[in-house]
């Protein structure tokens, strides 16, 4: 997986694992890439289906809460799947 800050990424995955957010954790393991930029986490979905799942309001809100708590990330933006 491509990303610019593996330590922060792994911390987010560990928090989700600790809080038993296994479904969300499973989907994050499938992202094609991630990128931290200041207080924003960008996620590139691995497929159109993954993109649709991650963009659901309830999923995005839940993910943002965990990322804010663990990493001081204020926003998460989902980038479209690039074929």
N, C-alpha and C positions, 0 to 999 in steps of 0.2 A: 504494500500500500504506500502511496506517495503522500508525503506530508512534510511540513516544515518544522514541527516541534514534537517529536515522538514522546518526549517526557510528559508534556501536557496531555497529549492524546491518550497515553496509557493511564494517566491519572483519571481522566474522565471514564475510561472503560472500567477501571478498578472501582470507582464510585458506583457505577451502574451495577456492577457485579455484587458489591457489598449490599446494595439496597434492593437486590433481587429484581432488578429491572431487566430481566433476561430477554424479553422480546425486543426491547429497544436495543439492548446490547448486541443481539444477533444481527439486527439491521445495520448497526454501526460497523460491525465487522465486515459487512459487505460493501461499504462505500468504496468508490474507486480512488478517491483522494480527499484530503482535508487540508485546510490552510488556516492558520491563525494569523490575524492581522489586527493588532491592537486589541480591542475588546470584541471583535467579531470572529466567529468560527464559520468558515465556508466549508460546505460538504458537497462533493460531487457524487451524485448518485451513480450506482453501477448499472442501473437499467431504468427504463421508463416506469416500471412498476415500483421500484424502490423509490424513485423520485416522488411518485404520487403518494406513497406511504409516508415518507418523511415530511411532505408538505401538508399533511392533515393537521388541522389546527390543534387537536388534542395531543398529537404526537410531538409537534413542534414546541408547544407550550411545556410539555413534560421535559423534553430534552433541554430547553432553555433554562428551566428551573434547576436542573441538575448541573448544567454547565456553569451557570451563574454562581451556584453554591461552591462548586469544586474549583473553578478556574477563573472566577471573576469575568466571565464572558457575558456581555450584555445582550448580544444578538447572535442568532444563527441564521445563515442564509444558505439555501439549497440551490446549488447550481444544476442546471439541466444535464441529463445524461448525454455525453458526447459519443455518438456512434462510431 
